[in-house]
């Protein structure tokens, strides 16, 4: 307990003074468990291909197909890492359930697979003409003797059909939880039970760390910041790997409304918008074995690079 208090006070002093709070060689954090989440599922289709002549793809199906290939690739390339899928079939899971699966399995990295979309514009085109009867109305007489006279005449008018226009935007983007959306991330950290590694040297694991104490809350905030930084790191690496494939790499983004599975997971977490399901080129890519495998391999290469960086010994607090 004395050692526990010492490290807590030391960290608090470091936070207040702005100095690095780890000055000796730090034991590197290991990447032991990866959680792969296929977005949507079951009654929740997610985005659906709706433009004219689309494949009518459902986001829940393509995310599951990509996730299965990603899990297989991670197990192949990183056999020493435990890779867990939140779902392996077409079932619905509440976002809270997904976050709980990740937290209960003590994941070190959360990869959420999605497909992007956006509002579709409606177009129209003429498909023919039709003859319609209209009436010219006039009146004759005055007062009670006034009569309405309708004279029919015919006109030819165009006939139109309406259709959904495809998106022109395409590519892959990566999302992390917004910096100002830390409350749920802090709750996830503060609900941690059992052993919790506070990364402060070789003897760095304490049982049942109490994050409800003043010093505990301060450390939780440090962890939320670290998770943000690590999420940004893996997101940057993935954006680079996507760029290597020749596909448009749309960068790292923060959704201001928040993304529950990114905020409520006690680990670095990213959401990958793999492609636009309402863009013809992207939709075909999402449905092809080649496209799904290319995405799985790009994500895996980013994870391999992230793991190497994470597990390299360093001497600073970051």
C-alpha positions, 0 to 999 in steps of 0.5 A: 500500500505504501508503494502504491501511494508513493507512485500515485503521489509521484504521478500527481506531482509530475502532472502538476509540474509538467515533468515526465513522471517516469525517469528510469527505463520503463517496461514496455507495454505488451500487445496481448489481446486484440478485439475485432468488432464487425459493425452492426448485425442482425436486425441492424443492417447499417448502411445499405446500397441504395443508388440506382443499380447498386448491389444492395449491399448491407453494411452488416454483411461486408463488415462481417466478411472483412472482420473474419479475414482480418481475424484470420490474418492477425492470427497468421501474422501475430500468432502470439497475440490473442485475437477475439471477434465480438461476433462471428455470425449475423447477430445484433449486439448493442454497442454497450455489449460490444464494449463490455466484450472488449473490456471483459477480455482485457483487450489492448487494442479495439478495431471496429470495422464499418462501411461509410455512406452519406446522404444520396441526392435524388435525380430525375430523367424524362422517360416519355410523354403523355397526353392529358386533358386540362380545362380552361375555365371562364364565367358567363353572366352576372349575379345569380345567372353567372355560370361557370364554363369549362372548355377541355383541351389536350396537352402533351407533358413529359413523364419523369422517373426519380432515382438515387444518385451514387456518391462520388466520394470514396476511400478509407477513413479512420476514426478515434474518440473525440478528445472532449468525449472523455467521460465514458472513457474515464468510466471504462477505466475506473470500472477496471477490476482485478489487476491494472498496469500503471506502467511505472517500471518493472514492478508495475501491477497492483491489485484492485486499484481504486480509481475513485480516490482523488489520485486514482481519478487523476491517473484515470485521466492520464490513461484516457490521454494515453489511450487517445495518443495511442489511438491516434498512433495506430490510426496514423499507421493504418492511414499510411498502410491504406495509402500504400494500396493506392486507395484514397486514404482520407485521414484520421477523424474525430466524430463530435457526437462521439462513438460509443464503442470507442469511448467506452472501451478501456483500451486504445480504439479505432473505427475503420470506415473501410469504403463507401457502400453507396459509391459504385467502385467502393461497393464492388471493392467491399464485396470482392474477396480481393478488396476484403483481403487487401483491407485485412492485410493493410490493417494487420500491417498497421497493427504489426507496426504499432505492436513493434513501436509499443513494445520497444523499451523507452525511457519517457512517460509516453 
